[in-house]
Amino acid sequence: MSMQPPICIIGAGIAGLTAALALARQGNNVCVLERAGGPAETGAGIQLGPNAVRILERLDVAISTSSHIHRTEHIEIMDGLSNSCLASLPVGVRTRSDYGAAYVTIHRQDLISLLWNKARDTEKITLRTDFDVRDLQTGRARNLLVSATDETIEAGFVIGADGIWSRTRQELFATPPPRYSGKSAYRALIPLSEDDKASDFLTTRIWMAPRVHLVHYPVRGGALLNVVAIIDEATRSPEWSRPADIVQILPHFADWPDTIIQRLNSAPGWSRWSLAELGPARSWFRDNVLLIGDAAHPVLPFLAQGGGLAIEDGFEIALHLARHNDTCGDMTNIADACRDFEMSRRPRVQRVQAASRRNGKIYHMRGVARLGRNQVIQQLGGERLLRQYDWLYAYHPPEK
């Protein structure tokens, strides 16, 4: 193995770092190429279901004991106009007893730092910063990655984990560019006082209303409240992330409870993301290059599984390579492993994408549809609603 070029991963995000740890665990030499000067992640908070937490624990990433996480005990489904709780999902008890891991919330930067530090301390992983891949030359037995400064690295296998705007995908895969979904996400981090911590602000809540919904949950161990407002908007922002003003947000919450309006006004600043979707790619693998995470299959954030799918992808590609006894010297084995990986992952990914899109429509229902939705949720109750996601949270990656 030491005589073979390493597996190179483009992107040190959630998918890339998880893949590096999983591949190194199987005995592979891995080089992670990050164009930034160090670990960085846009966004704010992220929810990790037990399907993701369980994998991180298998990789010895100390997610469950980190002081940065907040363990979610309940997810409350709220009607934003009536200020009423329709159902409370008992995720704390259920995830630990039935799914074998906690449901946690964490700041994205804290999660990336945990993964980065673990990778940095792993002997078979090399982390390269300030390496912006300008050119990727694929070959039958070798791939060559060229940086913006003309530095070259030889790789036996390349994994593109460079996000929804993946340059790897744009250069090698005949996939249309991401398209605007018609929804924008406004994000803020709000400091929590001691009085706030004693209130229900530490409870994860999803507030639904016509053409808008709001999600909030604690991060940084309960020091900050991560708030995300998803709004139907016809106009796409020209940038992936840009500063936003509260005056862009408040008109969409005119009929909401005063406590929510006050909380929105208390945010020190807002950022806007235009949520994008990607048409189905015919394949995630070509010329010894594999796409994973958002580079392959971005998912709208209405099921809180973008990070979960990235973690699953990173873990499972290592299992498929190990199953084919690959040593990065036999390109046929790599191709077989990647085809098996895609065949295994695609049905689950498509199910998550469809469920997320469906949630986005349900959350924004209006008129009679909204009233009917509320009635159904109340009749089902939190326990039965959570049972509908057994397929999601109880998922265990196959063993080698």
C-alpha positions as a Markdown table, in Angstrom:
| # | Residue | x | y | z |
|---|---|---|---|---|
| 1 | Met | 0.0 | 0.0 | 0.0 |
| 2 | Ser | 2.8 | 2.4 | 0.8 |
| 3 | Met | 4.1 | 2.2 | -2.8 |
| 4 | Gln | 0.7 | 3.2 | -4.3 |
| 5 | Pro | -0.4 | 6.8 | -4.7 |
| 6 | Pro | -2.9 | 7.8 | -2.1 |
| 7 | Ile | -6.6 | 8.2 | -2.4 |
| 8 | Cys | -7.2 | 12.0 | -2.8 |
| 9 | Ile | -10.3 | 13.7 | -1.5 |
| 10 | Ile | -11.2 | 17.1 | -2.8 |
| 11 | Gly | -12.9 | 19.1 | 0.0 |
| 12 | Ala | -12.5 | 19.0 | 3.8 |
| 13 | Gly | -16.1 | 19.2 | 4.6 |
| 14 | Ile | -18.3 | 16.8 | 6.4 |
| 15 | Ala | -18.3 | 14.2 | 3.6 |
| 16 | Gly | -14.6 | 14.5 | 2.8 |
| 17 | Leu | -13.3 | 14.3 | 6.3 |
| 18 | Thr | -15.6 | 11.4 | 7.2 |
| 19 | Ala | -14.5 | 9.5 | 4.1 |
| 20 | Ala | -10.8 | 10.1 | 5.0 |
| 21 | Leu | -11.3 | 8.7 | 8.5 |
| 22 | Ala | -13.2 | 5.7 | 7.2 |
| 23 | Leu | -10.7 | 5.0 | 4.5 |
| 24 | Ala | -7.7 | 5.3 | 6.8 |
| 25 | Arg | -9.5 | 3.0 | 9.2 |
| 26 | Gln | -9.4 | 0.4 | 6.5 |
| 27 | Gly | -5.6 | 0.8 | 6.0 |
| 28 | Asn | -5.6 | 3.3 | 3.0 |
| 29 | Asn | -3.3 | 6.3 | 2.7 |
| 30 | Val | -5.5 | 9.3 | 2.2 |
| 31 | Cys | -4.7 | 12.9 | 1.1 |
| 32 | Val | -7.4 | 15.5 | 1.7 |
| 33 | Leu | -7.1 | 18.7 | -0.4 |
| 34 | Glu | -8.8 | 21.8 | 1.0 |
| 35 | Arg | -8.6 | 25.1 | -0.9 |
| 36 | Ala | -9.1 | 27.2 | 2.2 |
| 37 | Gly | -6.3 | 27.9 | 4.7 |
| 38 | Gly | -7.8 | 25.6 | 7.3 |
| 39 | Pro | -11.0 | 23.8 | 8.5 |
| 40 | Ala | -13.9 | 26.0 | 7.5 |
| 41 | Glu | -17.7 | 25.5 | 7.0 |
| 42 | Thr | -20.3 | 27.9 | 5.9 |
| 43 | Gly | -23.6 | 27.9 | 7.7 |
| 44 | Ala | -24.5 | 27.7 | 11.3 |
| 45 | Gly | -26.2 | 24.8 | 13.1 |
| 46 | Ile | -26.7 | 21.3 | 12.0 |
| 47 | Gln | -28.9 | 18.5 | 13.3 |
| 48 | Leu | -27.4 | 15.0 | 13.4 |
| 49 | Gly | -29.8 | 12.1 | 13.7 |
| 50 | Pro | -28.8 | 8.8 | 15.3 |
| 51 | Asn | -28.0 | 7.3 | 11.8 |
| 52 | Ala | -25.1 | 9.9 | 11.6 |
| 53 | Val | -24.1 | 9.9 | 15.3 |
| 54 | Arg | -23.8 | 6.2 | 15.3 |
| 55 | Ile | -21.3 | 6.3 | 12.4 |
| 56 | Leu | -19.2 | 9.1 | 14.0 |
| 57 | Glu | -18.9 | 7.0 | 17.1 |
| 58 | Arg | -17.8 | 4.0 | 15.1 |
| 59 | Leu | -15.0 | 6.2 | 13.7 |
| 60 | Asp | -14.1 | 7.3 | 17.3 |
| 61 | Val | -15.1 | 10.9 | 16.7 |
| 62 | Ala | -16.1 | 12.1 | 20.2 |
| 63 | Ile | -19.4 | 13.6 | 19.1 |
| 64 | Ser | -21.6 | 12.3 | 22.0 |
| 65 | Thr | -19.2 | 13.5 | 24.7 |
| 66 | Ser | -18.4 | 16.9 | 23.1 |
| 67 | Ser | -19.2 | 19.9 | 25.1 |
| 68 | His | -20.3 | 21.6 | 21.9 |
| 69 | Ile | -23.4 | 19.4 | 21.3 |
| 70 | His | -26.9 | 19.7 | 22.6 |
| 71 | Arg | -28.8 | 16.4 | 23.0 |
| 72 | Thr | -32.3 | 16.8 | 21.6 |
| 73 | Glu | -35.0 | 15.3 | 23.8 |
| 74 | His | -38.1 | 16.5 | 21.9 |
| 75 | Ile | -38.9 | 18.0 | 18.5 |
| 76 | Glu | -42.1 | 20.0 | 18.8 |
| 77 | Ile | -44.2 | 20.6 | 15.7 |
| 78 | Met | -45.8 | 24.0 | 16.0 |
| 79 | Asp | -48.5 | 26.0 | 14.1 |
| 80 | Gly | -47.0 | 29.5 | 13.6 |
| 81 | Leu | -50.3 | 31.3 | 13.2 |
| 82 | Ser | -52.2 | 29.7 | 16.2 |
| 83 | Asn | -49.1 | 29.4 | 18.4 |
| 84 | Ser | -50.1 | 25.9 | 19.3 |
| 85 | Cys | -48.1 | 22.7 | 19.7 |
| 86 | Leu | -49.5 | 20.0 | 17.3 |
| 87 | Ala | -47.2 | 17.2 | 18.4 |
| 88 | Ser | -44.0 | 16.5 | 20.4 |
| 89 | Leu | -41.7 | 13.8 | 19.0 |
| 90 | Pro | -39.9 | 12.0 | 21.8 |
| 91 | Val | -36.6 | 11.7 | 20.0 |
| 92 | Gly | -34.4 | 11.6 | 23.1 |
| 93 | Val | -35.9 | 8.4 | 24.6 |
| 94 | Arg | -36.6 | 6.7 | 21.3 |
| 95 | Thr | -33.3 | 7.4 | 19.6 |
| 96 | Arg | -31.3 | 6.0 | 22.5 |
| 97 | Ser | -33.5 | 2.9 | 23.1 |
| 98 | Asp | -34.5 | 2.0 | 19.6 |
| 99 | Tyr | -31.8 | 3.5 | 17.3 |
| 100 | Gly | -28.8 | 3.1 | 19.6 |
| 101 | Ala | -27.5 | 6.7 | 19.5 |
| 102 | Ala | -28.5 | 10.2 | 20.4 |
| 103 | Tyr | -30.1 | 12.9 | 18.3 |
| 104 | Val | -27.8 | 16.0 | 18.7 |
| 105 | Thr | -27.5 | 19.6 | 17.4 |
| 106 | Ile | -24.1 | 21.2 | 16.9 |
| 107 | His | -22.6 | 24.2 | 15.2 |
| 108 | Arg | -21.1 | 23.2 | 11.8 |
| 109 | Gln | -17.8 | 24.7 | 12.6 |
| 110 | Asp | -17.6 | 22.6 | 15.8 |
| 111 | Leu | -18.4 | 19.4 | 13.9 |
| 112 | Ile | -15.8 | 20.2 | 11.2 |
| 113 | Ser | -13.2 | 20.9 | 14.0 |
| 114 | Leu | -14.0 | 17.5 | 15.6 |
| 115 | Leu | -13.5 | 15.7 | 12.3 |
| 116 | Trp | -10.5 | 17.8 | 11.3 |
| 117 | Asn | -8.7 | 17.2 | 14.6 |
| 118 | Lys | -9.4 | 13.5 | 14.4 |
| 119 | Ala | -8.0 | 13.3 | 10.8 |
| 120 | Arg | -5.0 | 15.4 | 11.8 |
| 121 | Asp | -4.1 | 12.9 | 14.5 |
| 122 | Thr | -4.6 | 9.9 | 12.2 |
| 123 | Glu | -1.3 | 8.6 | 10.8 |
| 124 | Lys | -2.5 | 7.6 | 7.3 |
| 125 | Ile | -4.2 | 10.9 | 6.6 |
| 126 | Thr | -2.5 | 13.9 | 5.1 |
| 127 | Leu | -4.3 | 17.3 | 5.3 |
| 128 | Arg | -3.4 | 19.8 | 2.6 |
| 129 | Thr | -4.7 | 23.3 | 2.9 |
| 130 | Asp | -4.5 | 26.1 | 0.4 |
| 131 | Phe | -4.7 | 23.5 | -2.4 |
| 132 | Asp | -7.2 | 24.7 | -4.9 |
| 133 | Val | -7.7 | 22.0 | -7.6 |
| 134 | Arg | -7.5 | 23.8 | -10.9 |
| 135 | Asp | -7.2 | 20.8 | -13.1 |
| 136 | Leu | -8.0 | 17.1 | -12.7 |
| 137 | Gln | -6.4 | 14.8 | -15.3 |
| 138 | Thr | -7.8 | 11.3 | -15.3 |
| 139 | Gly | -6.0 | 8.3 | -16.6 |
| 140 | Arg | -6.4 | 4.5 | -16.7 |
| 141 | Ala | -3.9 | 3.9 | -13.9 |
| 142 | Arg | -3.3 | 7.3 | -12.3 |
| 143 | Asn | -5.1 | 10.6 | -11.7 |
| 144 | Leu | -3.2 | 13.9 | -11.6 |
| 145 | Leu | -4.5 | 16.9 | -9.6 |
| 146 | Val | -3.1 | 20.3 | -10.4 |
| 147 | Ser | -3.4 | 23.2 | -8.1 |
| 148 | Ala | -3.8 | 26.9 | -8.9 |
| 149 | Thr | -0.1 | 27.3 | -8.2 |
| 150 | Asp | 0.8 | 24.4 | -10.6 |
| 151 | Glu | 1.6 | 22.0 | -7.8 |
| 152 | Thr | 0.7 | 18.4 | -8.8 |
| 153 | Ile | -0.3 | 15.4 | -6.8 |
| 154 | Glu | -0.7 | 11.9 | -8.1 |
| 155 | Ala | -3.7 | 9.9 | -6.9 |
| 156 | Gly | -4.8 | 6.3 | -7.4 |
| 157 | Phe | -8.4 | 7.2 | -6.8 |
| 158 | Val | -10.2 | 10.6 | -6.4 |
| 159 | Ile | -13.2 | 11.4 | -4.4 |
| 160 | Gly | -15.0 | 14.7 | -5.1 |
| 161 | Ala | -16.5 | 15.9 | -1.8 |
| 162 | Asp | -16.6 | 19.6 | -2.8 |
| 163 | Gly | -20.3 | 20.4 | -2.2 |
| 164 | Ile | -23.3 | 21.4 | -4.2 |
| 165 | Trp | -21.3 | 23.8 | -6.4 |
| 166 | Ser | -18.7 | 21.0 | -7.0 |
| 167 | Arg | -16.1 | 21.9 | -9.6 |
| 168 | Thr | -15.3 | 18.2 | -9.9 |
| 169 | Arg | -18.8 | 17.5 | -11.0 |
| 170 | Gln | -18.9 | 20.4 | -13.4 |
| 171 | Glu | -15.7 | 19.3 | -15.1 |
| 172 | Leu | -16.2 | 15.5 | -15.4 |
| 173 | Phe | -19.9 | 14.8 | -15.2 |
| 174 | Ala | -22.6 | 15.8 | -17.7 |
| 175 | Thr | -25.0 | 17.1 | -15.0 |
| 176 | Pro | -26.9 | 20.4 | -15.3 |
| 177 | Pro | -25.9 | 23.1 | -12.8 |
| 178 | Pro | -27.9 | 23.4 | -9.6 |
| 179 | Arg | -31.2 | 25.3 | -10.0 |
| 180 | Tyr | -33.0 | 27.6 | -7.6 |
| 181 | Ser | -35.7 | 25.8 | -5.6 |
| 182 | Gly | -38.0 | 28.8 | -5.1 |
| 183 | Lys | -37.1 | 28.9 | -1.4 |
| 184 | Ser | -34.5 | 30.9 | 0.6 |
| 185 | Ala | -33.1 | 30.2 | 4.0 |
| 186 | Tyr | -32.4 | 33.1 | 6.4 |
| 187 | Arg | -30.0 | 32.0 | 9.2 |
| 188 | Ala | -29.0 | 33.6 | 12.5 |
| 189 | Leu | -27.3 | 32.8 | 15.8 |
| 190 | Ile | -28.8 | 34.3 | 18.9 |
| 191 | Pro | -27.1 | 34.3 | 22.2 |
| 192 | Leu | -29.1 | 32.6 | 25.0 |
| 193 | Ser | -29.4 | 34.2 | 28.4 |
| 194 | Glu | -29.7 | 32.1 | 31.6 |
| 195 | Asp | -33.4 | 32.9 | 31.6 |
| 196 | Asp | -33.7 | 31.6 | 28.0 |
| 197 | Lys | -31.9 | 28.4 | 29.0 |
| 198 | Ala | -34.5 | 27.8 | 31.6 |
| 199 | Ser | -37.3 | 28.3 | 29.1 |
| 200 | Asp | -38.5 | 26.3 | 26.1 |
| 201 | Phe | -35.9 | 27.8 | 23.8 |
| 202 | Leu | -33.7 | 24.8 | 24.4 |
| 203 | Thr | -36.4 | 22.7 | 22.8 |
| 204 | Thr | -36.0 | 22.0 | 19.1 |
| 205 | Arg | -39.1 | 23.4 | 17.3 |
| 206 | Ile | -40.5 | 23.5 | 13.8 |
| 207 | Trp | -43.0 | 26.3 | 13.2 |
| 208 | Met | -45.2 | 26.0 | 10.2 |
| 209 | Ala | -47.2 | 28.7 | 8.4 |
| 210 | Pro | -48.3 | 29.6 | 4.8 |
| 211 | Arg | -45.3 | 29.9 | 2.5 |
| 212 | Val | -42.8 | 30.1 | 5.5 |
| 213 | His | -41.5 | 27.9 | 8.3 |
| 214 | Leu | -39.1 | 28.5 | 11.1 |
| 215 | Val | -36.7 | 26.0 | 12.8 |
| 216 | His | -34.7 | 26.7 | 16.0 |
| 217 | Tyr | -32.5 | 24.6 | 18.2 |
| 218 | Pro | -29.5 | 25.2 | 20.5 |
| 219 | Val | -25.9 | 24.9 | 19.5 |
| 220 | Arg | -22.5 | 25.5 | 21.3 |
| 221 | Gly | -23.8 | 23.4 | 24.2 |
| 222 | Gly | -26.8 | 25.7 | 24.6 |
| 223 | Ala | -25.0 | 29.0 | 24.5 |
| 224 | Leu | -26.5 | 30.0 | 21.1 |
| 225 | Leu | -29.8 | 29.5 | 19.4 |
| 226 | Asn | -29.6 | 28.5 | 15.8 |
| 227 | Val | -32.6 | 30.0 | 13.9 |
| 228 | Val | -33.5 | 29.2 | 10.3 |
| 229 | Ala | -36.4 | 30.8 | 8.5 |
| 230 | Ile | -37.3 | 29.2 | 5.1 |
| 231 | Ile | -39.3 | 31.5 | 2.9 |
| 232 | Asp | -41.0 | 31.0 | -0.5 |
| 233 | Glu | -39.3 | 33.6 | -2.7 |
| 234 | Ala | -39.5 | 34.1 | -6.4 |
| 235 | Thr | -36.1 | 35.9 | -6.6 |
| 236 | Arg | -32.9 | 34.0 | -6.2 |
| 237 | Ser | -30.0 | 35.6 | -4.5 |
| 238 | Pro | -27.0 | 36.1 | -6.8 |
| 239 | Glu | -24.7 | 34.6 | -4.2 |
| 240 | Trp | -24.7 | 31.4 | -2.3 |
| 241 | Ser | -24.5 | 33.2 | 1.0 |
| 242 | Arg | -24.9 | 37.0 | 1.6 |
| 243 | Pro | -25.8 | 39.3 | 4.5 |
| 244 | Ala | -29.5 | 39.9 | 5.0 |
| 245 | Asp | -31.5 | 42.4 | 6.9 |
| 246 | Ile | -34.4 | 41.8 | 9.3 |
| 247 | Val | -36.7 | 43.9 | 7.2 |
| 248 | Gln | -36.5 | 41.2 | 4.5 |
| 249 | Ile | -37.8 | 38.7 | 7.0 |
| 250 | Leu | -40.4 | 40.3 | 9.2 |
| 251 | Pro | -43.1 | 40.8 | 6.6 |
| 252 | His | -43.4 | 37.0 | 6.3 |
| 253 | Phe | -44.1 | 36.7 | 10.0 |
| 254 | Ala | -46.6 | 39.6 | 10.4 |
| 255 | Asp | -49.3 | 37.3 | 11.9 |
| 256 | Trp | -47.0 | 35.3 | 14.2 |
| 257 | Pro | -46.8 | 35.4 | 18.0 |
| 258 | Asp | -45.1 | 38.4 | 19.5 |
| 259 | Thr | -42.6 | 36.2 | 21.3 |
| 260 | Ile | -41.3 | 34.9 | 17.9 |
| 261 | Ile | -41.1 | 38.4 | 16.4 |
| 262 | Gln | -39.1 | 39.6 | 19.4 |
| 263 | Arg | -36.8 | 36.6 | 19.1 |
| 264 | Leu | -36.2 | 37.4 | 15.4 |
| 265 | Asn | -35.5 | 41.0 | 16.2 |
| 266 | Ser | -32.9 | 40.0 | 18.8 |
| 267 | Ala | -30.6 | 38.4 | 16.3 |
| 268 | Pro | -27.4 | 40.3 | 15.9 |
| 269 | Gly | -27.3 | 39.5 | 12.2 |
| 270 | Trp | -28.8 | 37.4 | 9.4 |
| 271 | Ser | -27.5 | 35.6 | 6.3 |
| 272 | Arg | -29.4 | 34.5 | 3.3 |
| 273 | Trp | -28.9 | 31.3 | 1.3 |
| 274 | Ser | -30.8 | 30.6 | -1.9 |
| 275 | Leu | -31.7 | 26.9 | -1.6 |
| 276 | Ala | -30.7 | 25.0 | -4.8 |
| 277 | Glu | -31.6 | 21.6 | -6.2 |
| 278 | Leu | -29.7 | 19.4 | -8.5 |
| 279 | Gly | -31.1 | 17.3 | -11.3 |
| 280 | Pro | -30.5 | 13.5 | -11.0 |
| 281 | Ala | -27.0 | 12.6 | -12.1 |
| 282 | Arg | -26.7 | 9.6 | -14.4 |
| 283 | Ser | -23.8 | 8.4 | -12.4 |
| 284 | Trp | -21.7 | 9.4 | -9.5 |
| 285 | Phe | -18.6 | 7.6 | -10.8 |
| 286 | Arg | -16.4 | 8.3 | -13.9 |
| 287 | Asp | -12.8 | 7.8 | -14.8 |
| 288 | Asn | -11.7 | 6.7 | -11.3 |
| 289 | Val | -13.4 | 9.7 | -9.8 |
| 290 | Leu | -16.4 | 9.4 | -7.4 |
| 291 | Leu | -18.7 | 12.1 | -6.1 |
| 292 | Ile | -20.1 | 11.9 | -2.6 |
| 293 | Gly | -22.3 | 14.1 | -0.4 |
| 294 | Asp | -23.8 | 17.3 | -1.8 |
| 295 | Ala | -21.5 | 17.0 | -4.8 |
| 296 | Ala | -23.4 | 13.9 | -5.9 |
| 297 | His | -26.9 | 14.4 | -4.4 |
| 298 | Pro | -27.7 | 17.6 | -2.5 |
| 299 | Val | -30.9 | 17.5 | -0.5 |
| 300 | Leu | -33.2 | 20.3 | 0.6 |
| 301 | Pro | -32.9 | 20.9 | 4.4 |
| 302 | Phe | -36.5 | 19.9 | 5.4 |
| 303 | Leu | -35.5 | 16.6 | 6.8 |
| 304 | Ala | -32.2 | 17.7 | 8.4 |
| 305 | Gln | -30.3 | 14.9 | 6.6 |
| 306 | Gly | -27.8 | 16.7 | 4.4 |
| 307 | Gly | -25.1 | 16.1 | 6.9 |
| 308 | Gly | -26.3 | 12.6 | 7.7 |
| 309 | Leu | -26.2 | 11.5 | 4.0 |
| 310 | Ala | -22.7 | 13.0 | 3.8 |
| 311 | Ile | -21.5 | 11.0 | 6.8 |
| 312 | Glu | -23.1 | 7.8 | 5.5 |
| 313 | Asp | -21.5 | 8.3 | 2.1 |
| 314 | Gly | -18.0 | 8.8 | 3.6 |
| 315 | Phe | -18.3 | 5.7 | 5.8 |
| 316 | Glu | -19.8 | 3.4 | 3.1 |
| 317 | Ile | -17.4 | 4.1 | 0.3 |
| 318 | Ala | -14.6 | 2.8 | 2.6 |
| 319 | Leu | -16.7 | -0.4 | 3.3 |
| 320 | His | -17.2 | -1.0 | -0.4 |
| 321 | Leu | -13.6 | -0.6 | -1.2 |
| 322 | Ala | -12.6 | -2.9 | 1.6 |
| 323 | Arg | -15.2 | -5.5 | 0.4 |
| 324 | His | -13.4 | -5.6 | -3.0 |
| 325 | Asn | -10.0 | -5.9 | -1.3 |
| 326 | Asp | -8.8 | -2.9 | -3.2 |
| 327 | Thr | -5.3 | -1.6 | -2.8 |
| 328 | Cys | -5.6 | 1.3 | -5.2 |
| 329 | Gly | -3.4 | -0.6 | -7.6 |
| 330 | Asp | -6.3 | -2.4 | -9.4 |
| 331 | Met | -8.6 | 0.1 | -11.2 |
| 332 | Thr | -11.1 | -2.6 | -12.0 |
| 333 | Asn | -11.6 | -3.2 | -8.3 |
| 334 | Ile | -12.1 | 0.5 | -7.7 |
| 335 | Ala | -14.7 | 0.7 | -10.5 |
| 336 | Asp | -16.6 | -2.3 | -9.1 |
| 337 | Ala | -16.6 | -0.9 | -5.6 |
| 338 | Cys | -17.9 | 2.5 | -6.8 |
| 339 | Arg | -20.6 | 0.9 | -8.9 |
| 340 | Asp | -21.7 | -1.2 | -5.9 |
| 341 | Phe | -21.6 | 1.9 | -3.7 |
| 342 | Glu | -23.8 | 3.8 | -6.0 |
| 343 | Met | -26.3 | 1.0 | -6.4 |
| 344 | Ser | -26.5 | 0.6 | -2.7 |
| 345 | Arg | -26.8 | 4.3 | -1.8 |
| 346 | Arg | -29.0 | 5.7 | -4.6 |
| 347 | Pro | -32.3 | 4.3 | -3.4 |
| 348 | Arg | -31.8 | 5.6 | 0.1 |
| 349 | Val | -30.6 | 9.0 | -1.1 |
| 350 | Gln | -33.6 | 9.3 | -3.4 |
| 351 | Arg | -36.0 | 8.4 | -0.6 |
| 352 | Val | -34.5 | 11.1 | 1.6 |
| 353 | Gln | -34.6 | 13.7 | -1.2 |
| 354 | Ala | -38.3 | 12.9 | -1.8 |
| 355 | Ala | -39.2 | 13.0 | 1.9 |
| 356 | Ser | -37.5 | 16.3 | 2.3 |
| 357 | Arg | -39.3 | 17.9 | -0.7 |
| 358 | Arg | -42.6 | 16.5 | 0.7 |
| 359 | Asn | -41.9 | 18.1 | 4.1 |
| 360 | Gly | -41.2 | 21.4 | 2.4 |
| 361 | Lys | -44.7 | 21.4 | 0.8 |
| 362 | Ile | -46.4 | 20.2 | 4.0 |
| 363 | Tyr | -44.7 | 22.9 | 6.2 |
| 364 | His | -45.9 | 25.7 | 3.8 |
| 365 | Met | -49.6 | 24.6 | 3.4 |
| 366 | Arg | -52.3 | 27.3 | 3.3 |
| 367 | Gly | -56.0 | 27.5 | 3.9 |
| 368 | Val | -58.0 | 24.3 | 4.2 |
| 369 | Ala | -54.9 | 22.2 | 3.5 |
| 370 | Arg | -53.2 | 23.8 | 6.5 |
| 371 | Leu | -56.1 | 23.0 | 8.8 |
| 372 | Gly | -56.3 | 19.4 | 7.5 |
| 373 | Arg | -52.5 | 19.0 | 8.0 |
| 374 | Asn | -52.8 | 20.2 | 11.6 |
| 375 | Gln | -55.6 | 17.8 | 12.4 |
| 376 | Val | -53.7 | 14.8 | 10.9 |
| 377 | Ile | -50.6 | 15.7 | 12.9 |
| 378 | Gln | -52.6 | 16.1 | 16.2 |
| 379 | Gln | -54.4 | 12.8 | 15.6 |
| 380 | Leu | -51.2 | 10.9 | 14.9 |
| 381 | Gly | -49.3 | 12.3 | 17.8 |
| 382 | Gly | -45.5 | 12.5 | 18.3 |
| 383 | Glu | -44.9 | 8.8 | 18.9 |
| 384 | Arg | -46.5 | 7.7 | 15.7 |
| 385 | Leu | -45.0 | 10.5 | 13.7 |
| 386 | Leu | -41.6 | 9.5 | 14.8 |
| 387 | Arg | -42.3 | 5.8 | 13.9 |
| 388 | Gln | -42.7 | 7.0 | 10.3 |
| 389 | Tyr | -39.0 | 7.7 | 10.3 |
| 390 | Asp | -37.7 | 4.3 | 11.6 |
| 391 | Trp | -36.4 | 3.7 | 8.1 |
| 392 | Leu | -34.2 | 6.8 | 8.4 |
| 393 | Tyr | -32.9 | 6.8 | 11.9 |
| 394 | Ala | -32.5 | 3.0 | 12.4 |
| 395 | Tyr | -30.3 | 2.7 | 9.3 |
| 396 | His | -27.1 | 0.7 | 9.9 |
| 397 | Pro | -24.4 | 0.7 | 7.2 |
| 398 | Pro | -23.6 | -2.8 | 6.1 |
| 399 | Glu | -20.6 | -4.5 | 7.7 |
| 400 | Lys | -17.5 | -5.4 | 5.7 |
